[in-house]
Amino acid sequence: MADLYMNLSRDDYKELERQCKTFHEGIHGEGTPYYHKSFVVRVAGITIEFHGPAVKAREPFNAN
């Protein structure tokens, strides 16, 4: 586990807060046996992308 501490200006903090409330979660690796989800935030001029663990995709449902 990693810890990251940042002292932000009020404007940077409010912008980060806005992003956290409205973040878009992306999916990488769709159509492959494994995929992972991620999201991006921009903080004080730094772009940080968080990746979740790779997980096995569901097998397509076959009703036969």
N, C-alpha and C positions, 0 to 999 in steps of 0.2 A: 504494500500500500504506500502511496506517496502523499505527502502533505505539501500544500502550496499556500503561502500566506502573502497577501498583497495589501498594501495601504493605498486606497484609491481616493481620488478627489470625489466630491459629491456628484459631479456630473458623470464621471466614469462609473461610480457605484450605481447611480440611477439607470444608466444605459445597460449595465450588466443585469440589473433587476428586471428591466423591460425584456431583455433577451431571454432570461430564465422563465418568465411568465408566458412567452410566446414561442419558445424554441420549436424548431422543426427537427424531427428525428429522421435521419436518412437510413437507408438499408443498402449495404454493399454485398455483392455476390449473389443477387437474386438469379435464379435459374441454374445455380451450381449446387453441389451436395451440401455446402456449408455457407453460411452468411453471418454477418454481424451488423449491428445497428450502431449509429454514431450521431453525435450532434456537435455543432460548432458554436463557440462564443468568441466574441472579440472584446478584449479587455485592455483599455489604455494603449491601443495601438498594437496589441499582440493578438494573433489568432491562435486559438487553442481548439483542437479537435479531439473529442473523447470517443474512444471505440469500446464497445462492449465485447464480451467474449464471443468467439466463433461458436455457432450452434448448428446442429444438423438440421437441414431443411426437412419439412414434412414430405413424406412420399405422396405422390398424387393419389387421390381417392379413386378407387376402382370399384364400382357397384357390382361387378360380375362375380 
